[in-house]
Amino acid sequence: MKNLVSYLTHAFPRWNVPILASAVVLGLAISCSSALAQSGAGSIQGTVTDPTGAVVPSASIHVVNQQTNITSDTKSNGVGFYQVPSLFTGEYVVAVTVPGMKTYKARVQLLVGQNAAINPVMTAGAVTQQVEVAADMVQLTTTDNGTIASTLENDRINQLPMNGRTVVALAGMATPGLEGTGTRANGLMAEAMEYVADGVTTTNRNFGGENQSQAQLPDPDAVQELRVETTNTSAQYATPAAGIMTTKSGTNKLHGSAFETARNNAIGIAKNRNNAYNYIAPHLVRNEFGASAGGPIIVPHVYHGKDKSFWFFAYERYSLAQIVTQLNPVFTTAMKGGDFSGMVNSSGQLQQLYDPATTAPSTNCNGTGVANNYCRAPFVGNKIPMGRLSPTSKVLFDIAPIPTTADNPLVTTNIIAPNPTYSVIPTITFRVDHSFNEANKTYVRYTSNGEHASNLRNNPSQ
């Protein structure tokens, strides 16, 4: 399944994949045990015993997802152990029944990649009688490995403030040992940490495999939970540290959300110190808006997907129009005319230019007494005759901006000018889940995001 999601994400045009994904979901049966190795799915496991501590074999375990009503059933083995694998994040009710004993029920909020331990203790009585266990009795810590991790639950993703809607940056703020806006763990290089979403890496490997950026990241409204492993990450991941992300799926009830955030230079933005060309804050308009929704797949008079088939869709759009003050060194007007007599460094030393056409053997280069194999004569007055300038230099001089100050470009910047820019980043996430039966479940997710940016400056003199 991981390979299928990766293939769909990177190989197909963005507008065709949701249609293809729906066809795949309705037409394929993929084993959950082989598909969810790195997807962030967890499990519920434990040992069934009686009040004396003796194990209870062949106990019936019935696990129900409270959002989708999808069930999973198993039995305890000869030593009373049971395990229900491949469970996604969500709220589950675990019911254990044994003939001649009261029904044991426990409710658990399963986190991303968590192996929750529920150890039922069965007591004598009728099966119709129930013993309910509070959620805080469930073992939430992992004892079978030395991984140090923390989890961003959906409530925290929704409630924690974000300056820019990225779950990775949010993880960097909320996870101990994580720095660099969520891309470095415990002082390691950025390449030593990788984020995966539903089992597919989000790392952009277009540049030699380096962790240059996180591509194809779902927007926060599409993320159910994020588990960040900073130490002793499992070998199933490619890096010493990893972020395991699971996206939202639809449920039996239609649910959704919408948001809008706006920021502009009229309110709450001060002028930067380098905005010397103006006394007010430069133009800035930033908008982030979007919506998400999910529910059962329903085709009137044809198909009703309650308890079986679900869809989820999220759309986010980020746009930023701003003017950024540029401080750069450029050629002076004299330099464009070949006059480099004012080209001195911060120590006041002239940076002498030499005529390449005068290259010749010499035993006393320019009267210095230094014997070199070859020597060049300096340009008189450090000026290059206009006729000697190359055509390439003339083109560069023509398109270079005009300095706005008389400062020496070898020492400091000599141009202060506004640079208008505009960028738009749309993000689309589409996911379909389907349960064929208790042993076979499948899901397909498609995420697309890409930046469209332009430089609006069209006046070469600015």
Disulfide bonds with the S-S distance in Angstrom:
Cys365-Cys375 2.06
